[in-house]
């Protein structure tokens, strides 16, 4: 069996079925066999008819005595009723809108049925049970796999077809070496495929999931580590370590760096001194001082007559970095030029330090002689974008990524395994702790009164409106056409901001200066609003969660978050970090109307913990890795993503990958590992 062959090569896969499978992302035999169940229906409770109890899910084997179809005019449904019998008694089974069953099931046929018992017309019956010939054991009397489905392609069809392929899986070579499986106690591939699709019990299913999760994490680590090895073969500008230069730079700052900032800067300076490209992630809380560290590194590069580039995800953030960089460079003994390139503003494009958005890689921008590229909040820089930055370079620039989203170190290694990681956990000493409070509906008025007092003391306020509800996201494809755009749903965020703005400006604070910021505004409009907010001309700024408001407003002392339960802890912490940047005591109000216990547990964690890293660990436990901002965009396959909670499995995968590559750097003796690694390099856009 060639796993990379098209599903068209399989029997009974015509154009119509192929189209449906494609909708599920299934194009190859591998895709079909690796289309794993997302849950299992437990039909393993086998009983005699006489022992059935109301409301339980059970399986029986029984003979059909009679079967017929009736129409219910009131509900306009067709009911198919079958009278069933075993050696202990009789019971009816009722199916809804499946009239063909009356022709399929003939009296005398012995069926295996699994379903839930219900009560109707003073008698017990099986409601819409799964069924099959009693000689089979695919859909009933077992753990029945429930797959991600699409219209016209049910779990029943997928169960039947995948089971027909399983006898052939013995011919599939296992990419994991035997010695690795023995050491890690991971089961082999044929057994894992059998157990994940048709486990005898939940323990078997978990053992199979663990095998595939390990395999994905292992190949991801191999791909990252090989990419790291490949980068090490490239040539970069070798920047001498100039301690005196760094000391002079630090003396021009109005504050002293924290020990974490100093350690991170030293790690970066050492990397810049190597003849191959640095590829480092600088992680730290909002306001922990990552930008200063990055600019200090840029100074070392500029001093050697190379240029530096700082790329931001939004124009607002690019403008903020431009302003900060100009102020800092103006204080230096040697004056370095600073330029900016965004879609709406291009200034001094030949500058030694160039700051901007994706507009930096447009043809009009001079990118020659770049020694350092700093990427803000964009962990996995796209291959095409990276190529655009290095295509005109004689030497490959050093790369430094910055993230204000604290992520547990082990998880970061799984998600960005080819990056060296520097952590800034400490906050500047002068920074006051932000007081965080959960605000239930009955305390909303008190919160508004407090906000008014702060504004009377010449402070400013952020108001963040909630995202689309999780339910809408999860069920998007269930009720929206596949060709529909997310724009229709994202409109609800804009609507929420407009409604909140209308309420605050019209009812709560009609006498105050209030503005709103959202994604539908033009760049110039956003920039004008942020300038007014910076100058204090706006007292309350109402914004969507998708608009980056990471501008430094020292006078802002309150962050109010509506519908706080809709956000992950890491994201709430990011919002909270937008205030507390000045000398004033600052506050974060988490407004919620949710009585859900798990929502309150998360919000209470925000009241308790100041550290973003502590909160990220908590969010990982409470909500899972998909809610750690930045991880969602990592490109990790589903099982690897789900396994980011399993720290031991991540460590085992990384250690195993390191050991194999140490003994065989090019995987010459492991052709299947080489092939699998290449596949994951494509998945992760590392090729």
BAKOLKE-691334 format. One record per residue (C-alpha): chain; x, y, z. Coordinates in steps of 0.25 Angstrom, whole numbers, plus 5000, padded with zeros to 4 digits. Layout:
% residues N
R chain east north up
R A X Y Z
...
//
This chain:
% residues 687
R chain east north up
R A 5000 5000 5000
R A 5006 5013 4996
R A 5001 5024 5006
R A 5004 5035 4997
R A 4995 5030 4985
R A 4982 5037 4982
R A 4969 5032 4988
R A 4964 5031 4974
R A 4973 5018 4973
R A 4964 5011 4983
R A 4952 5003 4980
R A 4938 5009 4981
R A 4944 5024 4981
R A 4937 5030 4970
R A 4937 5045 4967
R A 4925 5049 4976
R A 4931 5041 4988
R A 4945 5047 4985
R A 4939 5061 4985
R A 4933 5059 4999
R A 4946 5053 5004
R A 4954 5065 4999
R A 4945 5074 5007
R A 4950 5067 5019
R A 4964 5069 5014
R A 4966 5055 5010
R A 4973 5053 4997
R A 4983 5042 4999
R A 4982 5028 5005
R A 4990 5033 5017
R A 4980 5044 5019
R A 4969 5034 5020
R A 4976 5025 5029
R A 4980 5036 5038
R A 4966 5042 5038
R A 4965 5038 5053
R A 4952 5038 5061
R A 4950 5050 5070
R A 4942 5042 5080
R A 4936 5028 5082
R A 4921 5024 5084
R A 4922 5014 5095
R A 4913 5002 5091
R A 4920 4992 5098
R A 4909 4990 5109
R A 4903 4977 5103
R A 4890 4972 5110
R A 4878 4963 5108
R A 4865 4970 5105
R A 4859 4967 5118
R A 4870 4974 5125
R A 4869 4987 5118
R A 4867 5000 5127
R A 4861 5013 5123
R A 4871 5023 5118
R A 4883 5014 5117
R A 4892 5012 5104
R A 4893 4997 5102
R A 4894 4987 5091
R A 4886 4975 5088
R A 4885 4963 5078
R A 4871 4961 5073
R A 4863 4955 5062
R A 4853 4964 5054
R A 4839 4959 5056
R A 4832 4969 5048
R A 4835 4983 5042
R A 4827 4994 5036
R A 4827 5009 5033
R A 4817 5019 5038
R A 4816 5034 5035
R A 4813 5044 5047
R A 4805 5056 5041
R A 4807 5065 5053
R A 4822 5065 5052
R A 4823 5061 5037
R A 4832 5050 5040
R A 4833 5036 5035
R A 4835 5025 5046
R A 4841 5012 5043
R A 4837 5002 5055
R A 4843 4988 5056
R A 4838 4978 5067
R A 4850 4970 5072
R A 4852 4958 5080
R A 4863 4950 5087
R A 4862 4938 5097
R A 4858 4947 5108
R A 4847 4956 5102
R A 4843 4966 5092
R A 4845 4981 5089
R A 4842 4991 5078
R A 4853 4999 5071
R A 4849 5012 5064
R A 4857 5020 5054
R A 4853 5034 5049
R A 4852 5037 5034
R A 4859 5025 5029
R A 4848 5018 5021
R A 4857 5009 5013
R A 4860 5001 5026
R A 4847 4994 5024
R A 4851 4988 5011
R A 4865 4985 5016
R A 4862 4978 5028
R A 4853 4965 5026
R A 4846 4957 5037
R A 4855 4946 5042
R A 4868 4954 5040
R A 4877 4955 5053
R A 4882 4968 5056
R A 4892 4975 5065
R A 4887 4988 5070
R A 4893 4999 5079
R A 4885 5011 5084
R A 4878 5018 5096
R A 4866 5013 5102
R A 4854 5022 5103
R A 4839 5021 5107
R A 4827 5023 5098
R A 4812 5019 5099
R A 4815 5012 5112
R A 4826 5003 5107
R A 4841 5003 5106
R A 4848 5004 5092
R A 4861 5006 5085
R A 4862 5020 5079
R A 4869 5022 5066
R A 4879 5010 5069
R A 4892 5007 5061
R A 4890 4994 5054
R A 4897 4983 5046
R A 4896 4968 5043
R A 4899 4961 5055
R A 4911 4954 5049
R A 4918 4967 5048
R A 4924 4976 5058
R A 4927 4990 5052
R A 4916 4999 5057
R A 4910 4992 5069
R A 4914 4985 5082
R A 4927 4992 5083
R A 4934 5005 5084
R A 4929 5011 5071
R A 4938 5022 5065
R A 4931 5036 5062
R A 4939 5043 5051
R A 4939 5058 5046
R A 4928 5057 5036
R A 4923 5065 5024
R A 4910 5065 5016
R A 4908 5052 5009
R A 4919 5045 5017
R A 4915 5039 5031
R A 4923 5032 5041
R A 4916 5020 5038
R A 4922 5020 5023
R A 4936 5024 5028
R A 4936 5012 5038
R A 4932 5003 5028
R A 4942 5007 5018
R A 4954 5009 5027
R A 4951 4995 5033
R A 4952 4989 5019
R A 4966 4995 5018
R A 4972 4991 5031
R A 4976 4977 5026
R A 4985 4983 5016
R A 4992 4992 5027
R A 5002 4981 5030
R A 5010 4984 5018
R A 5012 4999 5022
R A 5026 5000 5027
R A 5027 5007 5041
R A 5036 5019 5040
R A 5040 5018 5055
R A 5052 5010 5058
R A 5050 4997 5066
R A 5060 5002 5077
R A 5053 5015 5078
R A 5039 5008 5080
R A 5045 4999 5090
R A 5052 5010 5098
R A 5039 5019 5098
R A 5029 5007 5100
R A 5022 5012 5087
R A 5014 5002 5080
R A 5016 4999 5065
R A 5009 5005 5054
R A 4999 4994 5049
R A 4995 4991 5063
R A 4993 5006 5066
R A 4984 5008 5053
R A 4976 4997 5057
R A 4974 5002 5071
R A 4971 5016 5068
R A 4960 5013 5059
R A 4954 5000 5065
R A 4959 5000 5080
R A 4954 4989 5089
R A 4953 4999 5100
R A 4957 5013 5104
R A 4971 5009 5109
R A 4974 5003 5095
R A 4970 5016 5089
R A 4979 5024 5098
R A 4991 5016 5095
R A 4989 5017 5080
R A 4987 5032 5081
R A 5000 5033 5090
R A 5007 5026 5078
R A 5003 5036 5068
R A 5004 5048 5077
R A 5019 5044 5080
R A 5021 5041 5065
R A 5016 5055 5061
R A 5024 5062 5072
R A 5037 5054 5068
R A 5036 5057 5053
R A 5033 5072 5057
R A 5046 5072 5065
R A 5054 5065 5054
R A 5049 5075 5044
R A 5052 5087 5054
R A 5066 5082 5058
R A 5070 5079 5043
R A 5065 5093 5039
R A 5074 5098 5051
R A 5086 5090 5045
R A 5083 5095 5031
R A 5083 5109 5036
R A 5097 5107 5043
R A 5103 5104 5029
R A 5099 5118 5024
R A 5108 5130 5025
R A 5104 5142 5033
R A 5111 5155 5037
R A 5120 5152 5049
R A 5118 5164 5059
R A 5129 5165 5069
R A 5125 5166 5083
R A 5127 5181 5087
R A 5124 5182 5102
R A 5128 5196 5103
R A 5118 5200 5092
R A 5107 5193 5099
R A 5111 5199 5112
R A 5110 5213 5106
R A 5097 5210 5100
R A 5091 5205 5113
R A 5096 5218 5120
R A 5087 5226 5111
R A 5075 5219 5116
R A 5067 5226 5127
R A 5066 5212 5134
R A 5074 5200 5137
R A 5072 5187 5131
R A 5067 5175 5139
R A 5075 5163 5141
R A 5067 5155 5131
R A 5068 5167 5120
R A 5083 5166 5122
R A 5084 5151 5121
R A 5075 5151 5108
R A 5084 5162 5102
R A 5097 5155 5105
R A 5091 5142 5099
R A 5087 5150 5086
R A 5101 5157 5086
R A 5108 5144 5086
R A 5099 5139 5075
R A 5102 5151 5066
R A 5117 5148 5068
R A 5115 5134 5061
R A 5118 5133 5046
R A 5104 5126 5043
R A 5090 5132 5045
R A 5084 5134 5059
R A 5070 5129 5060
R A 5065 5133 5074
R A 5052 5135 5081
R A 5052 5146 5091
R A 5040 5143 5100
R A 5035 5153 5111
R A 5022 5159 5117
R A 5015 5171 5112
R A 5024 5183 5116
R A 5036 5174 5121
R A 5045 5182 5112
R A 5048 5173 5100
R A 5049 5185 5090
R A 5060 5191 5097
R A 5068 5178 5097
R A 5065 5177 5082
R A 5070 5191 5079
R A 5082 5189 5087
R A 5085 5177 5078
R A 5082 5185 5066
R A 5092 5196 5071
R A 5103 5185 5071
R A 5100 5182 5056
R A 5099 5197 5052
R A 5112 5199 5058
R A 5118 5189 5048
R A 5112 5197 5036
R A 5101 5187 5034
R A 5086 5191 5034
R A 5075 5185 5043
R A 5060 5183 5040
R A 5049 5182 5050
R A 5036 5177 5045
R A 5023 5178 5053
R A 5009 5172 5050
R A 5001 5185 5050
R A 5003 5199 5046
R A 5000 5204 5060
R A 5011 5196 5066
R A 5021 5200 5055
R A 5018 5214 5058
R A 5021 5212 5073
R A 5034 5205 5070
R A 5038 5216 5060
R A 5036 5227 5071
R A 5043 5219 5082
R A 5055 5216 5072
R A 5056 5230 5068
R A 5057 5235 5082
R A 5067 5225 5087
R A 5076 5227 5074
R A 5076 5242 5076
R A 5083 5240 5090
R A 5094 5232 5084
R A 5108 5237 5082
R A 5108 5233 5067
R A 5095 5237 5061
R A 5088 5225 5053
R A 5077 5228 5043
R A 5063 5222 5046
R A 5052 5220 5035
R A 5038 5214 5034
R A 5031 5206 5023
R A 5016 5203 5025
R A 5005 5203 5015
R A 5001 5217 5018
R A 5015 5223 5022
R A 5029 5222 5015
R A 5040 5231 5021
R A 5055 5230 5019
R A 5055 5216 5013
R A 5070 5215 5012
R A 5072 5217 5027
R A 5081 5209 5035
R A 5070 5204 5044
R A 5057 5202 5036
R A 5044 5199 5043
R A 5031 5195 5037
R A 5020 5184 5034
R A 5020 5174 5022
R A 5021 5187 5014
R A 5036 5185 5016
R A 5037 5174 5006
R A 5031 5182 4995
R A 5039 5185 4983
R A 5041 5200 4986
R A 5048 5197 4999
R A 5063 5196 4999
R A 5067 5183 5007
R A 5082 5183 5003
R A 5093 5180 5014
R A 5083 5175 5025
R A 5091 5169 5037
R A 5079 5167 5046
R A 5064 5164 5044
R A 5055 5166 5057
R A 5041 5160 5056
R A 5031 5165 5066
R A 5019 5156 5069
R A 5022 5147 5057
R A 5028 5134 5062
R A 5028 5126 5049
R A 5033 5136 5039
R A 5028 5131 5025
R A 5038 5124 5016
R A 5034 5134 5004
R A 5036 5146 5013
R A 5049 5141 5019
R A 5054 5139 5004
R A 5049 5153 5001
R A 5058 5158 5012
R A 5071 5150 5008
R A 5070 5149 4993
R A 5078 5162 4991
R A 5088 5159 5002
R A 5102 5154 5001
R A 5101 5149 5015
R A 5089 5143 5022
R A 5084 5153 5033
R A 5082 5149 5047
R A 5068 5146 5052
R A 5062 5150 5065
R A 5047 5148 5068
R A 5040 5155 5079
R A 5027 5150 5086
R A 5019 5157 5097
R A 5011 5144 5099
R A 5018 5136 5110
R A 5017 5121 5106
R A 5023 5110 5115
R A 5037 5107 5111
R A 5035 5092 5107
R A 5022 5096 5099
R A 5031 5107 5092
R A 5041 5096 5088
R A 5030 5087 5082
R A 5024 5099 5074
R A 5037 5106 5070
R A 5047 5095 5072
R A 5058 5101 5063
R A 5058 5115 5071
R A 5068 5117 5082
R A 5059 5123 5094
R A 5062 5135 5103
R A 5053 5138 5114
R A 5050 5151 5121
R A 5041 5148 5133
R A 5044 5160 5142
R A 5037 5173 5140
R A 5044 5186 5142
R A 5045 5190 5157
R A 5038 5203 5156
R A 5025 5196 5150
R A 5014 5195 5160
R A 5005 5183 5161
R A 4992 5184 5153
R A 4980 5182 5162
R A 4971 5172 5155
R A 4956 5170 5159
R A 4945 5161 5154
R A 4933 5170 5152
R A 4919 5162 5152
R A 4906 5169 5147
R A 4902 5175 5161
R A 4916 5182 5162
R A 4916 5188 5148
R A 4911 5202 5153
R A 4921 5202 5164
R A 4932 5200 5153
R A 4926 5211 5144
R A 4927 5221 5156
R A 4941 5217 5159
R A 4945 5219 5144
R A 4938 5233 5145
R A 4947 5236 5157
R A 4960 5232 5150
R A 4956 5241 5138
R A 4954 5252 5147
R A 4968 5250 5152
R A 4972 5252 5137
R A 4974 5237 5134
R A 4970 5229 5122
R A 4962 5216 5119
R A 4963 5204 5110
R A 4950 5196 5107
R A 4952 5183 5100
R A 4939 5176 5094
R A 4938 5161 5093
R A 4941 5152 5081
R A 4931 5143 5074
R A 4926 5132 5084
R A 4933 5119 5084
R A 4921 5112 5079
R A 4919 5120 5067
R A 4934 5117 5063
R A 4933 5102 5066
R A 4920 5101 5058
R A 4923 5111 5047
R A 4923 5100 5036
R A 4910 5094 5041
R A 4902 5106 5038
R A 4910 5114 5028
R A 4913 5111 5014
R A 4927 5106 5012
R A 4930 5118 5002
R A 4925 5128 5012
R A 4935 5137 5018
R A 4939 5139 5032
R A 4936 5154 5030
R A 4921 5152 5032
R A 4925 5146 5046
R A 4935 5156 5049
R A 4925 5167 5046
R A 4919 5163 5060
R A 4932 5168 5067
R A 4930 5182 5060
R A 4916 5182 5063
R A 4919 5179 5078
R A 4929 5191 5078
R A 4919 5200 5072
R A 4908 5196 5082
R A 4918 5198 5094
R A 4922 5212 5088
R A 4907 5216 5087
R A 4904 5211 5101
R A 4916 5218 5108
R A 4915 5231 5100
R A 4900 5232 5100
R A 4896 5226 5113
R A 4907 5224 5123
R A 4917 5235 5120
R A 4910 5245 5111
R A 4919 5256 5116
R A 4933 5249 5113
R A 4941 5248 5100
R A 4940 5234 5095
R A 4945 5228 5082
R A 4944 5214 5076
R A 4955 5206 5068
R A 4952 5194 5060
R A 4957 5186 5047
R A 4948 5193 5037
R A 4954 5207 5039
R A 4965 5211 5029
R A 4979 5212 5034
R A 4979 5227 5034
R A 4967 5227 5043
R A 4973 5217 5053
R A 4986 5225 5053
R A 4978 5238 5056
R A 4970 5232 5067
R A 4983 5226 5074
R A 4990 5240 5073
R A 4978 5247 5079
R A 4978 5236 5090
R A 4993 5238 5092
R A 4991 5253 5094
R A 4980 5251 5104
R A 4969 5256 5095
R A 4961 5243 5096
R A 4958 5239 5110
R A 4952 5225 5107
R A 4956 5216 5095
R A 4946 5205 5091
R A 4953 5195 5083
R A 4951 5181 5077
R A 4960 5170 5082
R A 4966 5167 5068
R A 4972 5181 5067
R A 4986 5182 5072
R A 4985 5193 5083
R A 5000 5191 5088
R A 5003 5206 5088
R A 5010 5211 5100
R A 5000 5220 5107
R A 5006 5224 5121
R A 4994 5231 5125
R A 4984 5220 5123
R A 4981 5214 5137
R A 4969 5205 5134
R A 4967 5193 5125
R A 4952 5189 5124
R A 4949 5176 5117
R A 4935 5172 5113
R A 4931 5158 5113
R A 4944 5154 5119
R A 4940 5139 5119
R A 4942 5138 5104
R A 4957 5140 5105
R A 4968 5131 5109
R A 4977 5135 5121
R A 4989 5139 5112
R A 4981 5148 5104
R A 4974 5155 5116
R A 4988 5156 5122
R A 4993 5163 5109
R A 4981 5173 5110
R A 4984 5176 5124
R A 4999 5179 5121
R A 4994 5191 5112
R A 4992 5199 5125
R A 5001 5201 5137
R A 5012 5207 5128
R A 5013 5220 5136
R A 5014 5225 5150
R A 5000 5223 5153
R A 4993 5211 5160
R A 4986 5203 5149
R A 4974 5194 5149
R A 4968 5183 5140
R A 4953 5180 5141
R A 4948 5167 5136
R A 4933 5168 5133
R A 4926 5155 5132
R A 4912 5150 5133
R A 4916 5136 5132
R A 4912 5127 5144
R A 4920 5115 5138
R A 4930 5110 5149
R A 4941 5108 5139
R A 4940 5122 5134
R A 4941 5127 5148
R A 4953 5118 5151
R A 4960 5124 5139
R A 4957 5139 5143
R A 4961 5136 5158
R A 4974 5131 5153
R A 4976 5145 5146
R A 4973 5152 5160
R A 4983 5143 5167
R A 4995 5142 5157
R A 5003 5154 5152
R A 5013 5146 5143
R A 5009 5143 5129
R A 5017 5130 5130
R A 5009 5125 5142
R A 4996 5129 5135
R A 5001 5121 5122
R A 5003 5109 5130
R A 4989 5110 5136
R A 4983 5113 5123
R A 4989 5100 5117
R A 4983 5092 5128
R A 4969 5099 5128
R A 4967 5101 5113
R A 4978 5094 5105
R A 4989 5098 5096
R A 4980 5103 5085
R A 4976 5115 5094
R A 4991 5120 5096
R A 4992 5131 5086
R A 5002 5129 5075
R A 5001 5114 5076
R A 4988 5113 5068
R A 4996 5118 5056
R A 5007 5109 5058
R A 5003 5099 5047
R A 5004 5087 5057
R A 4996 5075 5053
R A 4984 5072 5062
R A 4989 5061 5071
R A 5002 5069 5073
R A 4994 5081 5077
R A 4986 5073 5086
R A 4998 5067 5093
R A 5005 5080 5097
R A 4999 5077 5110
R A 5007 5065 5112
R A 5021 5071 5115
R A 5027 5058 5117
R A 5024 5053 5103
R A 5029 5066 5097
R A 5042 5064 5105
R A 5043 5050 5101
R A 5041 5053 5086
R A 5052 5064 5086
R A 5062 5056 5094
R A 5059 5044 5084
R A 5061 5053 5072
R A 5074 5059 5077
R A 5080 5046 5080
R A 5077 5040 5066
R A 5082 5053 5059
R A 5095 5052 5068
R A 5098 5038 5063
R A 5093 5041 5049
R A 5092 5056 5045
R A 5087 5053 5031
R A 5078 5041 5035
R A 5086 5033 5024
R A 5083 5020 5032
R A 5068 5024 5034
R A 5062 5026 5020
R A 5048 5025 5026
R A 5051 5036 5036
R A 5057 5044 5025
R A 5045 5043 5017
R A 5036 5046 5029
R A 5044 5058 5033
R A 5043 5064 5019
R A 5028 5063 5020
R A 5028 5070 5033
R A 5037 5081 5028
R A 5026 5084 5017
R A 5015 5084 5027
R A 5023 5094 5036
R A 5027 5102 5024
R A 5042 5099 5027
R A 5046 5094 5013
//
